Amino acid sequence: MSQSLCPRLSLFSKPTTKSTQRLSNTSLPFTNYARIKSIDCYNMTSAPALGDNAKTLHAAAIAHPEPKIYPNAGKPDYVHSNSTFEEAPLEEMDKRIEALVAEIKELFYSMEDGEISPSAYDTAWVARVPAIDASAQPQFPQLLDWILQNQLADGSWGQQSRFLASDRFLNTLACLLTLTFWGVGNNQVQRGLHFLRGNMEAMVKEAVAFGHQGFEMVLPALLNEAKHLGLDLPYELPIIQQINKKRDSELKKVSVEELHTHPTAMLQCLESIQEVVDWKDILKLQSKDGSFSGSPASTACVFMHTGDKKCLRFLAGLVTKFEDYVPCMYPVDIAERLRAVDSVERLGLERHFQTEIKQALDYVFQYWGERGVGFGRDSLVPDIDVTATGFRLLRMFGYTVSPDFLQNIKDEAEELCKLSDGENRGRVIDMLSLYRCSQINFPGENVMREIGAFAKDYLAESLQSNNFSQATAVKDNLRQEVEYALFARWNRNMPRLVIINNIEVFNPDDLWLGKTLYQMPNASNGKYLELAKLEFNRTQAIHRSEIQHIKRWYKACNFPQLEFTRHREVAIYWTAAAVMPDPQYTDCRLAYAKAGIMAVITDDLYDTCATLEQAKLFNEAFERSPRLIPISVNANKELESAILTLIVFDGCRWDTEQIEHLPEEMRIVFMGLYNTLREISEGAREVQGRDVLPYLRQKWLDLFRRYTKETEWMERRHSPSLEEYWENAVESIALGVTTLTPIFSTQDLLPDHLLQKFDFRADFLNLVSLTGRLINDVRTFQEERDRGELASCVQCYRNDNPGCTEEEALNYLYGVNEDALTKLNYQFLMREDIPKSFRTVLFNTARVMQLFYRNIDGFLNAAEEMKVFIKKTLYEPLL
């Protein structure tokens, strides 16, 4: 017995498949057979049964008990489009897409140390640096000019596009100190003082409520200096006194030894704790570029105390690059590349920028450290948001990175979560990044699950509190981002739905918050958003055209006549479009949709229509199905008998009574299935250079035998052991045929030595089927039990564990599902020996199943949520 797929299912073993029986190579091809619409075998005059099986066949045809029909069976598909929009001119759309792709590529190619917006706070600090020639003038007078010229209309300084109290207060106060220090800009100083005096109490309270990291350390230091310079401000406000006391308390907790020996976040704001800094010792923690954690303000402060030449060289370099201002941190080469790749990946643009993504992530990876990364390559202090984003993206694109560094972040984050509501606000963005990062986990990585658990709790609590609204001051759509992240995990959601949400919440003028607000134009701008909408709409137009193909095929197969099945052709095509959405995979999508539709029809056939004897006859007919000789005929029914005489199998005539004595609906299913597999195989032959029909037919035959086994169980009212059930169920879920039928049509070569790495001979497809079966069973076992089907993993687990309650069984199986999804993460992301297109078909199929059965059986029941999802992805363009 082979090793169990999942330790928690120790009784389960990987099922074996029968060796493929290839048909004779001397059989003639049947390229045009699908076009012969007159070969409706189910309308033919019955031929007399031959041989010893005549009575059995006749009896099977008569024996047709009351069918066990699904709800909604026989009804039309529950998804229809009422859209009346006009398609945009596709040629114009393609030209604009091409132009935008070229422009964004240029952004990637131009990335050096990073582009970032001005910081009035840091510009003010660097502007205070005196000239090294002792001329009592500023070393960088152009920065002073920038301050004078960039005061806002209300008298403040800061980010004009967004008002954030902490940002405006720190920027404004720092600029006032610098102007007063140099004795210039009296008019600007007075306007700035008027702004602060009129808004000081309200702004400080708002800033404290927001929970801006560092504000309560920086503000008292600035106010003390303002008081020393004689600026007229209300220093005795109760809120100011409260902040002063809190700062004094925090400073007492600071380990002076650790401050000077280990890189911490305090290096970014040394200007706010000058009284405890030993300026000679602190130079030991200077970064290679001469800065202190990339902070211009902190570095300027150190220089003014030490005259260190490396500090001056860093500051001079900044002024040379930005000319008349400096940013809040620099360089930001790591953060810029990660955020640009994040924009591309989350907006569904990956296919256009594969080279650029690899170059950017290669760059990040060479600077990846045991503790993660900061904003720049020389950062000594990792940043939670940047590190979590980096880890997620590196893993998603196949880089080997260990989660060990997350232990330190976990400890820090857990400490924050222990603080009172007033002390831990403002960390929503960090926690959201950690939550997303935690979902790209592999087996055995407990720290990832722990981080995910407390990050999820933090985000859920934030949504319920008034504190969350403060965070939207930085990102308008942050609440929507968090809600959607909590709605479905990465490996339990459909890529196209994720892309829609990401486009809806994407802000081209996105801001981030350091000590002050800043923008990174190369990582977030209008070009990304415009391209994302065009790409989505262009792809959606292709998908809509493919739906028409599926509808024509469905009608040509006479499937609408079937009364026993659930007609879900559009819903199933939707899953195909979700699994492989990119335009170049049309053949794969169509084959996937047809396979999925036929899997549903045959499942319903065996479940609700066929008797056990009919099921076995159907299997026998399919096993002996022939190659067909192409011939041109018209629709004259008189030619049907002539056509039948040309049906051969391994050089022998095919006994037509194999399907003649089956009910009409079963004959419809048989011919639709047979002709469709032939058509798909002929298309795949052009890519693969070999006949894949024998392989596919064997997989479908294996599936039908699994269906038959379930029919036997149901007729006997047998509830098997878990091991017996699972050996059958891993294939009867039909995800094998659904994925393997189209996988030859991805345009990638698929020899058998590669195929065996992910079909049922290996773990990958078994894991996909495991998760699909588990989530299907836990959502449907009660309804199926009511229909007389006793076999489900829930019931079988209880049979094997007497006394186990239904709730205990469900909890156990949820755990098995979670473990298997984690293993699938690894199979999808790290199996570089399998081409990405094949991995994508399998992994996204697992994701689709998790979403379909997220709360209920979203496939059987015409769930309104599913209707909305389908219409949004297939019928509603993004405007």
C-alpha positions in Angstrom: 0.0 0.0 0.0 1.4 3.4 -1.0 2.0 6.1 1.5 -1.0 8.1 2.7 -1.6 11.4 1.0 -2.4 13.0 4.3 -1.2 12.0 7.7 -4.6 12.7 9.2 -6.1 10.1 6.8 -3.7 7.3 7.7 -6.1 4.7 6.3 -6.2 6.3 2.9 -3.9 5.1 0.2 -3.4 6.5 -3.3 -5.6 4.6 -5.7 -4.0 2.8 -8.6 -5.1 3.2 -12.2 -5.3 0.5 -14.8 -2.8 0.7 -17.5 -4.0 2.5 -20.6 -5.1 0.2 -23.5 -4.2 1.9 -26.7 -6.4 1.4 -29.8 -5.0 -0.1 -32.9 -2.9 2.4 -34.8 -4.3 1.0 -38.0 -7.7 2.5 -37.3 -8.6 5.4 -39.5 -8.9 8.9 -38.1 -12.3 10.4 -37.7 -11.6 14.1 -38.0 -15.0 15.1 -39.5 -17.2 12.7 -37.5 -18.3 15.4 -35.0 -19.9 17.3 -37.9 -22.2 14.4 -38.8 -25.2 15.6 -37.0 -27.4 12.9 -38.5 -25.8 10.2 -36.4 -28.3 10.5 -33.6 -28.0 6.9 -32.5 -30.7 7.4 -29.9 -33.3 7.9 -32.6 -32.4 4.8 -34.6 -34.6 1.8 -35.0 -33.7 -0.8 -32.5 -31.7 -3.7 -33.9 -32.4 -7.2 -32.5 -30.1 -8.1 -29.6 -27.6 -10.8 -30.5 -26.0 -13.5 -28.4 -26.5 -14.7 -24.9 -26.8 -11.1 -23.6 -30.1 -10.3 -25.4 -32.4 -11.0 -22.4 -30.1 -9.1 -20.0 -30.0 -6.1 -22.4 -33.8 -6.1 -22.8 -34.4 -6.4 -19.1 -32.0 -3.6 -18.4 -33.9 -1.4 -20.8 -37.2 -2.0 -19.1 -35.9 -1.9 -15.5 -36.0 1.9 -14.9 -37.0 2.7 -11.4 -38.4 6.0 -10.2 -35.4 8.5 -10.7 -33.9 10.3 -7.8 -33.8 13.8 -9.4 -31.7 16.7 -8.2 -33.4 20.0 -7.4 -33.3 22.2 -10.5 -32.6 19.2 -12.7 -33.7 19.7 -16.3 -34.0 23.4 -15.8 -32.0 25.9 -18.0 -28.7 27.2 -16.6 -29.3 29.7 -13.8 -26.9 32.3 -15.3 -28.1 34.4 -18.2 -26.8 37.8 -19.3 -29.2 40.8 -19.5 -26.3 43.1 -20.4 -26.9 45.5 -23.3 -23.5 47.1 -23.3 -21.6 47.6 -26.6 -18.3 45.9 -26.9 -15.4 48.4 -27.1 -13.5 48.3 -30.4 -11.1 45.5 -29.8 -8.4 46.8 -32.2 -8.3 50.1 -30.3 -8.2 48.3 -27.0 -5.3 46.1 -28.1 -3.3 49.2 -29.3 -3.8 50.9 -26.0 -2.9 47.8 -24.0 0.3 47.5 -26.0 1.2 51.2 -25.4 0.6 50.9 -21.6 2.6 47.7 -21.3 5.5 49.5 -23.0 5.2 52.5 -20.6 5.1 50.3 -17.5 8.0 48.3 -18.7 9.9 51.5 -18.9 9.0 52.2 -15.2 10.6 48.9 -14.3 13.7 49.5 -16.4 14.2 52.9 -14.8 14.1 51.6 -11.3 17.4 52.4 -9.4 17.3 53.6 -5.8 13.6 54.5 -6.1 11.3 57.4 -6.7 9.5 58.9 -3.7 7.6 62.1 -2.9 9.0 65.0 -0.9 8.9 65.1 2.9 8.6 68.5 4.4 9.6 67.1 7.8 12.9 65.6 6.6 13.6 68.5 4.2 13.3 70.8 7.2 15.8 68.8 9.3 18.4 68.6 6.5 17.9 72.3 5.8 19.1 73.0 9.4 22.5 71.5 8.6 25.0 74.5 8.9 27.5 75.1 6.1 30.8 73.2 6.7 32.7 76.4 5.8 31.5 78.0 9.1 29.8 80.8 7.1 26.7 80.7 9.4 24.6 79.8 6.4 22.7 76.6 5.6 24.8 73.9 3.8 21.8 73.3 1.5 20.1 76.6 1.0 17.9 75.3 -1.8 16.0 73.2 0.7 15.2 76.3 2.7 13.8 77.9 -0.5 11.7 74.8 -1.1 10.2 75.2 2.4 9.4 78.8 1.7 7.7 78.0 -1.6 5.7 74.9 -0.6 3.5 76.1 2.3 -0.1 75.1 1.8 -2.9 77.6 1.6 -4.0 77.0 5.2 -0.6 77.8 6.5 0.5 74.1 7.0 3.0 71.9 5.2 2.5 68.3 4.2 0.7 66.0 1.7 -1.7 68.3 -0.1 -3.9 65.5 -1.5 -4.6 64.0 1.9 -5.1 65.5 5.3 -3.7 63.4 8.1 -3.4 65.2 11.4 -0.1 63.6 12.5 1.4 64.2 9.1 0.4 67.9 8.9 1.4 68.6 12.5 4.9 67.1 12.3 5.6 68.6 8.9 4.4 72.1 9.9 6.2 72.2 13.2 9.5 71.0 11.7 9.3 73.7 9.0 8.5 76.4 11.5 11.5 75.4 13.6 13.9 75.5 10.6 12.6 78.9 9.4 12.9 80.3 12.9 16.3 78.7 13.4 17.6 80.6 10.3 15.6 83.7 10.9 13.8 83.7 7.5 10.2 83.6 6.2 8.6 85.6 9.0 5.3 85.7 7.0 5.3 81.9 6.6 6.1 81.4 10.2 3.2 83.5 11.3 0.8 81.7 9.0 2.1 78.4 10.3 1.7 79.4 13.9 -1.8 80.6 13.2 -2.6 77.2 11.7 -1.2 75.3 14.7 -2.8 77.5 17.4 -6.2 77.1 15.7 -6.1 73.3 15.3 -3.5 72.1 17.8 -5.7 70.4 20.4 -8.0 68.7 17.8 -5.1 67.6 15.6 -3.1 66.2 18.4 -6.1 64.2 19.8 -6.8 62.9 16.3 -3.1 61.9 15.8 -3.1 60.1 19.1 -6.3 58.3 18.2 -4.9 57.3 14.9 -2.0 55.5 16.6 0.7 56.8 14.3 3.9 55.1 15.2 6.5 57.5 16.6 4.3 60.5 16.8 4.2 60.5 20.6 8.0 60.4 20.7 8.7 63.0 18.0 6.1 65.6 18.9 7.3 66.4 22.5 10.9 66.8 21.2 9.7 69.3 18.6 7.6 71.2 21.0 10.4 71.4 23.5 12.6 73.0 20.8 9.8 75.3 19.7 9.4 76.5 23.3 13.2 77.1 23.5 13.0 79.1 20.3 10.1 81.2 21.7 7.3 80.1 19.3 3.9 81.0 20.7 2.0 77.8 21.1 -0.4 76.3 23.7 2.2 74.1 25.4 0.0 73.5 28.5 -2.8 71.8 26.8 -3.9 68.6 28.8 -3.3 66.4 25.8 0.2 67.8 25.4 1.0 67.1 29.1 -0.4 63.6 28.7 1.9 62.9 25.7 4.9 64.3 27.6 4.3 62.0 30.5 3.9 59.0 28.2 7.1 59.9 26.3 9.1 60.1 29.6 7.7 56.8 30.6 8.7 55.2 27.3 12.2 56.6 27.4 12.8 55.0 30.8 12.0 51.7 29.2 14.6 52.2 26.5 17.7 50.1 27.0 20.5 52.5 26.3 22.9 49.6 25.8 20.6 48.0 23.3 20.0 51.3 21.5 23.7 51.6 20.8 24.5 48.0 20.0 21.5 46.5 18.1 19.7 48.1 15.1 16.1 49.0 16.1 13.4 51.2 14.7 14.7 54.0 17.0 17.5 54.6 14.4 14.9 56.1 12.2 14.0 58.9 14.7 17.2 59.7 16.7 16.2 63.3 16.4 13.4 62.6 18.8 15.5 61.0 21.6 18.6 63.2 21.5 18.9 63.3 25.3 19.7 59.5 25.5 21.9 59.1 22.5 25.7 58.7 22.8 26.7 60.2 19.5 30.0 58.5 19.3 28.7 55.1 20.1 25.7 55.4 17.8 28.0 55.6 14.8 28.6 51.9 15.1 25.1 51.4 13.8 25.5 53.5 10.7 24.5 51.9 7.4 26.9 51.4 4.5 25.5 54.4 2.7 26.3 56.7 5.7 22.6 57.0 6.7 20.9 55.9 9.9 18.2 53.5 8.7 17.8 55.5 5.5 16.3 58.5 7.5 17.4 61.9 6.3 16.2 63.6 9.5 17.9 61.1 11.8 21.1 61.3 9.7 21.1 65.1 9.7 20.7 65.1 13.4 23.7 62.8 13.9 25.8 64.9 11.5 25.0 68.1 13.5 26.2 66.3 16.6 29.3 64.5 15.2 30.3 66.2 11.9 30.6 62.6 10.4 31.7 62.8 6.8 29.7 59.7 5.8 26.6 61.3 7.1 27.3 64.4 5.1 28.0 62.4 1.9 24.7 60.7 2.3 22.8 64.0 2.7 24.7 65.6 -0.2 23.8 62.7 -2.4 20.1 63.1 -1.6 20.2 66.8 -2.4 22.0 66.1 -5.7 19.3 63.6 -6.7 16.2 65.5 -5.6 17.7 69.0 -6.0 15.5 71.1 -3.6 13.9 68.6 -1.2 14.5 65.2 0.4 12.1 62.3 1.0 11.2 60.7 4.3 13.5 57.7 3.6 16.1 56.7 1.0 16.9 54.6 -0.8 13.7 52.7 -1.3 14.9 50.3 -4.0 13.6 47.2 -2.3 10.1 48.6 -1.4 9.7 50.2 -4.9 10.4 46.9 -6.7 8.2 44.9 -4.4 5.3 47.3 -4.5 5.5 47.5 -8.3 5.5 43.7 -8.6 2.6 43.6 -6.1 0.6 46.0 -8.3 1.2 43.9 -11.4 0.4 40.6 -9.7 -2.7 41.7 -7.8 -4.2 43.5 -10.9 -3.9 40.5 -13.1 -1.1 41.8 -15.4 1.5 39.1 -14.7 1.6 37.7 -18.2 2.8 41.0 -19.7 5.7 41.5 -17.3 7.3 38.1 -16.6 10.8 39.3 -17.4 10.4 42.5 -15.4 9.0 40.6 -12.4 11.9 38.2 -12.4 14.5 41.0 -12.6 12.8 42.9 -9.7 12.5 39.8 -7.5 16.0 38.6 -8.3 17.2 42.0 -7.1 15.2 41.8 -3.9 16.3 38.2 -3.3 20.0 39.0 -3.3 19.4 41.4 -0.4 17.0 39.1 1.5 18.3 38.5 5.0 17.5 36.3 7.9 15.4 39.0 9.5 13.7 40.1 6.2 14.2 43.4 4.4 13.7 47.1 4.9 12.9 49.8 2.4 16.4 49.9 1.0 19.1 47.4 0.3 21.3 48.8 3.2 18.5 48.9 5.8 19.6 47.4 9.1 16.0 47.3 10.4 13.4 45.1 8.6 10.0 46.6 8.0 7.0 44.4 8.7 4.9 45.5 5.7 7.8 45.4 3.2 9.1 42.0 4.6 5.7 40.4 4.6 5.0 41.6 1.1 8.5 40.4 0.0 8.1 37.0 1.5 4.6 36.5 -0.2 5.8 37.6 -3.6 9.1 35.6 -3.5 7.2 32.5 -2.5 4.5 33.0 -5.1 7.1 33.2 -7.9 9.1 30.2 -6.8 11.9 31.5 -4.7 13.1 29.5 -1.7 12.7 31.6 1.4 12.4 30.4 5.0 9.7 31.7 7.3 12.0 31.7 10.3 12.4 35.5 10.2 8.7 35.7 11.0 9.3 34.6 14.5 10.7 38.0 15.4 7.9 39.8 13.7 5.4 37.5 15.3 6.8 38.3 18.8 6.6 42.1 18.0 3.1 41.8 16.6 1.8 39.7 19.5 3.1 42.4 21.9 1.2 45.0 20.0 -2.0 42.9 20.2 -1.6 42.9 24.0 -1.7 46.6 24.2 -4.8 48.6 24.9 -7.0 49.8 22.0 -5.5 53.3 22.2 -1.9 52.0 21.9 -2.1 49.5 19.0 -4.1 51.4 16.4 -2.7 52.2 13.0 -1.2 48.8 12.4 -3.9 47.5 10.1 -1.7 47.7 7.0 1.1 45.7 8.6 -1.4 43.1 9.9 -3.1 42.9 6.5 0.3 42.2 4.9 1.1 39.6 7.5 -2.3 37.9 7.0 -1.7 37.7 3.3 1.8 36.5 3.8 0.7 33.7 6.2 -1.5 32.1 3.5 1.5 31.2 1.3 2.5 28.5 3.8 3.9 25.1 3.4 3.6 21.9 5.5 5.2 22.1 9.0 5.4 25.9 9.1 3.6 26.4 12.4 4.7 30.0 12.7 2.8 30.9 9.5 -0.4 29.5 11.0 0.1 31.3 14.2 0.8 34.6 12.5 -2.3 34.1 10.3 -4.5 33.4 13.3 -3.7 36.5 15.3 -3.5 38.7 12.2 -7.0 37.5 11.3 -8.3 38.2 14.8 -6.7 41.7 14.8 -8.2 42.6 11.4 -11.7 41.2 12.4 -11.6 43.2 15.6 -10.5 46.3 13.7 -13.5 46.1 11.3 -15.8 46.1 14.4 -14.2 49.1 16.0 -14.3 52.8 15.4 -10.5 52.7 15.3 -10.4 51.2 11.9 -11.8 54.3 10.3 -8.7 56.2 11.3 -6.6 53.9 9.1 -8.6 54.9 6.0 -7.0 58.3 6.3 -4.0 56.7 4.6 -5.8 54.3 2.3 -9.3 55.1 1.2 -10.3 51.6 0.4 -8.5 49.8 3.2 -11.7 48.6 4.8 -12.8 46.9 1.6 -9.3 45.3 1.2 -9.6 43.9 4.7 -13.1 42.7 4.3 -12.3 40.9 1.1 -9.1 39.4 2.5 -11.2 37.9 5.3 -13.9 36.7 2.9 -11.7 34.0 1.4 -8.1 32.9 1.7 -5.7 33.0 -1.2 -6.0 29.2 -1.9 -9.8 29.3 -1.5 -10.7 32.0 -4.0 -10.9 32.4 -7.8 -8.2 34.5 -9.4 -10.6 36.5 -11.5 -12.7 37.5 -8.5 -9.6 38.5 -6.6 -8.5 40.7 -9.6 -11.9 42.4 -9.8 -11.7 43.3 -6.1 -8.1 44.5 -6.4 -9.0 46.7 -9.3 -11.9 48.1 -7.5 -9.8 49.1 -4.4 -6.7 50.1 -6.3 -5.9 53.8 -5.8 -3.4 55.2 -8.4 -2.5 57.9 -5.9 -1.9 55.5 -3.1 -0.1 56.8 0.0 2.0 55.1 2.6 2.9 56.3 6.1 6.4 56.5 7.6 7.0 59.4 9.9 5.0 61.3 7.3 2.9 60.4 4.3 4.6 59.6 1.0 4.0 58.3 -2.5 5.9 56.0 -4.7 4.9 56.8 -8.3 6.7 53.9 -10.0 4.8 51.5 -7.8 1.3 53.0 -7.9 -0.1 55.2 -10.7 -2.9 55.6 -13.2 -1.2 53.5 -15.8 -1.4 50.3 -13.8 -5.2 50.9 -13.2 -6.0 51.8 -16.8 -4.1 48.7 -18.1 -5.7 46.4 -15.6 -9.2 47.5 -16.7 -8.4 47.2 -20.3 -6.8 43.8 -19.8 -9.8 42.5 -17.8 -12.3 43.7 -20.4 -10.3 42.4 -23.3 -10.0 39.0 -21.7 -13.7 39.1 -20.7 -14.6 39.7 -24.3 -12.8 36.6 -25.3 -14.5 34.6 -22.6 -17.9 35.8 -23.8 -17.2 34.6 -27.3 -16.2 31.2 -25.9 -19.4 31.0 -24.0 -21.3 31.1 -27.4 -19.1 28.3 -28.6 -20.0 26.2 -25.5 -23.7 26.9 -26.0 -23.6 25.8 -29.6 -21.7 22.6 -28.7 -24.1 21.9 -25.8 -27.1 22.2 -28.2 -25.4 20.2 -30.9 -24.9 17.3 -28.4 -28.6 17.5 -27.6 -27.8 17.9 -23.9 -30.7 20.4 -23.4 -33.0 17.4 -23.9 -31.7 15.7 -20.8 -34.3 16.0 -18.0 -32.2 14.3 -15.2 -29.3 16.6 -15.1 -28.4 20.0 -13.9 -27.9 22.3 -16.8 -24.9 24.5 -15.8 -23.0 25.1 -19.0 -22.3 28.8 -18.3 -21.5 28.2 -14.6 -19.1 25.5 -15.6 -17.5 27.5 -18.3 -17.0 30.2 -15.6 -14.8 27.8 -13.7 -12.8 27.1 -16.8 -12.3 30.9 -17.3 -11.3 31.1 -13.6 -8.8 28.3 -13.8 -7.0 29.5 -17.0 -8.1 33.0 -17.7 -5.3 34.3 -19.9 -6.3 34.9 -23.6 -3.8 32.4 -25.0 -5.5 29.4 -23.4 -8.7 29.3 -25.4 -8.4 25.6 -26.4 -7.6 24.7 -22.8 -10.7 26.6 -21.5 -13.0 25.1 -24.0 -11.8 21.6 -23.3 -12.0 22.2 -19.5 -15.6 23.5 -19.8 -16.7 20.6 -21.9 -15.0 18.0 -19.6 -16.6 19.7 -16.6 -20.0 19.7 -18.2 -19.7 16.0 -19.2 -18.5 15.1 -15.8 -21.6 16.7 -14.2 -24.0 15.0 -16.7 -22.5 11.6 -16.3 -22.4 12.0 -12.5 -26.1 12.8 -12.6 -26.7 10.0 -15.0 -25.2 7.4 -12.7 -26.7 9.0 -9.6 -30.3 9.7 -10.6 -31.1 8.0 -14.0 -29.3 4.7 -14.6 -29.9 1.4 -12.9 -26.9 -0.6 -11.8 -27.3 -2.9 -14.9 -27.6 0.1 -17.2 -24.5 1.7 -15.7 -22.5 -1.5 -16.3 -23.7 -1.6 -19.9 -22.8 2.0 -20.4 -19.3 1.2 -19.1 -18.9 -1.8 -21.4 -20.0 0.2 -24.4 -17.6 3.0 -23.6 -14.7 0.5 -23.0 -15.3 -1.0 -26.4 -15.9 2.4 -28.1 -14.3 2.4 -31.6 -12.3 4.6 -33.8 -14.7 6.1 -36.5 -14.0 6.4 -40.2 -14.7 9.9 -41.5 -17.4 10.1 -44.1 -19.5 12.9 -45.6 -23.2 12.5 -45.3 -26.3 14.6 -45.2 -29.1 14.5 -42.7 -31.1 11.8 -44.4 -32.0 9.3 -41.7 -31.9 6.5 -44.3 -28.1 6.8 -44.3 -27.8 6.0 -40.6 -27.6 2.2 -41.1 -24.9 2.8 -43.7 -22.9 4.9 -41.3 -23.2 2.3 -38.6 -21.7 -0.3 -40.8 -18.5 1.8 -40.9 -18.1 1.8 -37.1 -15.2 -0.4 -36.4 -13.2 -1.5 -33.3 -9.7 -3.0 -33.6 -10.6 -4.1 -37.1 -13.9 -5.7 -36.1 -17.4 -4.4 -36.5 -18.9 -2.7 -33.4 -22.0 -4.3 -32.0 -24.5 -1.4 -32.1 -26.7 -3.0 -29.6 -24.2 -2.0 -26.9 -26.0 1.3 -26.7 -29.2 0.5 -28.7 -30.9 -1.0 -25.6 -30.1 1.9 -23.3 -32.6 4.6 -22.6 -32.6 7.5 -25.1 -31.1 9.9 -22.6 -28.2 7.6 -22.0 -27.5 7.3 -25.7 -27.5 11.1 -26.0 -24.9 11.2 -23.2 -22.8 8.5 -24.8 -22.6 10.0 -28.2 -21.9 13.5 -26.9 -19.2 12.3 -24.7 -17.6 10.1 -27.3 -17.6 12.7 -30.1 -16.3 15.5 -27.7 -13.4 13.4 -26.5 -12.5 12.7 -30.1 -12.6 16.3 -31.0 -10.5 17.4 -28.0 -8.0 14.6 -28.7 -7.6 15.6 -32.3 -6.8 19.2 -31.3 -4.4 18.0 -28.7 -2.6 15.8 -31.3 -1.5 18.9 -33.2 0.3 20.2 -30.1 1.5 16.9 -28.6 2.4 15.1 -31.7 0.7 11.9 -30.4 -2.7 10.4 -29.8 -3.9 11.2 -26.3 -7.4 9.7 -26.8 -6.5 6.3 -25.3 -5.2 8.0 -22.1 -8.3 10.2 -21.8 -10.7 7.3 -22.5 -9.1 5.2 -19.8 -9.4 8.1 -17.3 -13.1 8.5 -18.2 -13.7 4.8 -18.0 -12.0 4.7 -14.5 -14.4 7.5 -13.5 -17.4 5.6 -14.7 -16.4 2.5 -12.8 -16.1 4.7 -9.7 -19.6 6.0 -10.3 -20.8 2.5 -10.7 -19.3 1.5 -7.4 -21.3 4.3 -5.8 -24.4 3.2 -7.5 -23.8 -0.3 -6.1 -23.4 1.2 -2.6 -26.6 3.2 -2.9 -28.7 0.3 -4.2 -27.4 -1.9 -1.3 -27.7 1.0 1.1 -24.1 0.3 2.0 -21.9 2.7 4.0 -18.3 1.7 3.4 -15.2 2.1 5.6 -13.3 5.3 5.2 -10.5 3.6 3.4 -12.8 1.8 1.0 -14.7 5.0 0.4 -11.7 7.1 -0.2 -10.1 4.7 -2.7 -13.2 5.3 -4.8 -14.0 8.9 -4.0 -10.7 10.4 -4.9 -11.6 9.7 -8.6 -15.4 9.9 -8.4 -15.2 13.6 -7.6 -14.3 13.8 -11.3 -11.6 16.4 -10.9 -9.2 14.0 -12.6 -11.0 14.0 -15.9 -11.9 17.7 -15.6 -8.2 18.6 -15.3 -6.5 15.9 -17.4 -8.8 16.3 -20.4 -7.8 19.9 -21.1 -4.3 19.8 -19.9 -3.0 18.5 -23.3 -4.3 21.7 -24.8 -2.2 24.3 -22.9 0.3 24.5 -25.8 3.0 23.0 -23.6 4.4 19.5 -24.5 3.3 16.8 -22.1 5.2 13.5 -22.5 4.2 10.7 -20.2 7.3 11.0 -17.9 6.1 14.5 -17.1 2.4 13.6 -16.9 3.0 11.0 -14.3 4.4 13.7 -12.0 1.0 15.2 -11.4 -1.8 12.8 -12.5 -3.1 10.1 -10.1 0.3 8.4 -10.2 1.6 11.3 -8.0 0.4 13.4 -5.1 -0.6 16.6 -6.9 -3.9 15.5 -8.5 -4.6 13.3 -5.5 -4.4 16.3 -3.3 -6.6 18.3 -5.6 -9.2 15.5 -5.6 -8.8 15.1 -1.8 -9.6 18.8 -1.1 -12.4 18.8 -3.7 -14.1 15.7 -2.2 -13.7 16.8 1.3 -15.3 20.3 0.8 -18.0 18.8 -1.4 -18.9 16.1 1.1 -19.1 18.3 4.2 -21.4 20.7 2.3 -23.6 18.0 0.6 -23.7 14.9 2.8 -27.0 15.8 4.5 -28.9 16.3 1.3 -27.4 13.2 -0.3 -28.2 11.2 2.9 -31.8 12.3 2.5 -31.7 11.0 -1.1 -30.5 7.6 0.1 -26.8 8.0 -0.4 -25.1 6.9 2.7 -21.5 7.1 1.5 -19.7 10.3 2.4 -16.4 11.0 4.1 -18.4 12.4 7.1 -20.5 9.2 7.6 -17.6 6.9 6.8 -15.4 8.6 9.4 -18.2 8.2 12.0 -18.5 4.5 11.0 -14.9 4.0 11.7 -15.0 5.9 14.9 -18.1 4.7 16.9 -19.4 7.4 19.2 -18.0 10.2 17.1 -20.5 13.1 16.7 -21.2 14.8 13.5 -19.6 17.9 14.7 -16.4 16.1 15.7 -16.2 14.4 12.3 -16.6 17.7 10.5 -13.9 19.4 12.6 -11.6 16.5 11.8 -12.3 16.7 8.1 -11.9 20.5 8.0 -8.4 19.9 9.5 -7.6 17.3 6.9 -8.7 19.8 4.2 -6.5 22.5 5.6 -3.5 20.2 5.7 -4.1 19.1 2.1 -4.4 22.7 0.9 -1.1 23.6 2.6 0.5 20.7 0.7 -1.1 22.0 -2.5 0.5 25.4 -1.9 3.9 23.6 -2.1 3.0 21.6 -5.1 1.9 24.7 -7.0 4.6 27.1 -6.0 7.7 24.9 -5.7 7.4 22.1 -8.3 9.6 23.7 -10.9 9.9 20.3 -12.6 6.3 20.7 -13.8 5.5 23.6 -16.2 3.6 26.4 -14.7 0.6 26.0 -17.0 0.0 22.4 -15.8 0.4 23.4 -12.1 -2.0 26.3 -12.7 -4.8 24.0 -14.1 -4.6 21.7 -11.1 -4.2 24.3 -8.3 -6.8 26.7 -9.6 -9.2 23.8 -9.9 -8.8 23.2 -6.1 -9.4 26.9 -5.5 -12.6 26.9 -7.5 -13.9 23.9 -5.5 -13.2 25.7 -2.2 -15.1 28.7 -3.3 -18.0 26.8 -4.8 -18.6 25.0 -1.6 -17.5 27.8 0.7 -20.8 27.9 2.7 -23.3 25.7 0.8 -23.4 23.6 -2.3 -23.1 26.6 -4.6 -23.2 24.4 -7.7 -26.4 22.4 -7.0 -28.2 25.4 -5.5 -28.7 28.5 -7.6 -26.9 30.5 -5.0 -27.3 34.2 -5.5 -23.7 34.8 -4.5 -22.5 32.6 -7.4 -24.8 34.4 -9.8 -23.2 37.7 -8.8 -19.7 36.3 -9.1 -20.4 34.8 -12.6 -22.0 38.0 -13.9 -19.2 40.2 -12.6 -16.5 38.0 -14.2 -18.1 37.2 -17.5 -20.7 39.9 -18.3 -19.9 43.1 -16.6 -16.9 45.1 -18.0 -14.9 47.3 -15.6 -15.5 51.0 -16.4 
